[in-house]
Amino acid sequence: MLNETAQMDIRRLLKTFGVQADTAIVEHLHNHPDLTSLRLRITLEDITEYPTGQVQPLTFMVEGNVRSISEPSG
């Protein structure tokens, strides 16, 4: 079980990523109004420098679609 400090660090990192990713995706869709959807891949890459070469770095990937539905004007 992780200690509270580790849990807080993980949540802070994920929250920061989420906010920045949301901003980037919204801006991209705004700059490309002709897009109807995006197919995205989110990858977590472990860049830790392990003291031995015997550790398999953490990797995690999620893929999904973001649909862009135009708002009615009026």
N, C-alpha and C positions, 0 to 999 in steps of 0.2 A: 504494500500500500504506500502511495506517495505521501510525503508530508505536505502540509498546508502551503509552504513556500513554493514548492514545485507546482502545485495545482494553480496557485495564483499566477506564477510566471507563464504557465501554459495558457491560461485564460486570457492574460494580458496580450500575449503574442497573437493568439487567434482573433481576439477582438480588434487589435490594430490591423491585422491582415484583412479581416472582414470589412472594416470601414474603408480602407484604402482600395480594396478590390471593388466594392460597391461604387465608389466614386469613379474609378477608372472605367467600369463597365457602362455606367450611366453616361459618362462623357463620350465614350466611344459610340454608343447608340445615338446620342444627340448629334454627333459629327457625321454620322452615316445613316440618315433617316430612311434610306432606301432598304436597309436591312430589315428582314422580318424575323430573323432569329440568329443567334450565335451558338456555335457548338464549342464548349469550353472544356479544357482539362486543367484541373488544379493539382499541382504536384508539391508534395512536401519533400524537401531534399535535406538530408542530414549532412552538414558540412563540418562536423566535429573532427578534429585531428586526434584520432585515437592513438594511444602510445604504442599499440601493437597492431599489426596488420590482420589480426585474427577476429576482429569485430566486424560483423555485417552491418553497415550503416542503415539507419532507419529510412525507409521509403514508403510513401503512401500517395495514392492517386485517386482522384474522383473526376468523372466526366459527366457532363450534363448539358442541357439546352437552356438558353434564355430566350424567351419569345418577346419580340418587340411588337406591341400592338399599339397602333397610332390612336391617340385620343381624338375624339370627334371635335371639330372646330365649331365655334359658335358662341 
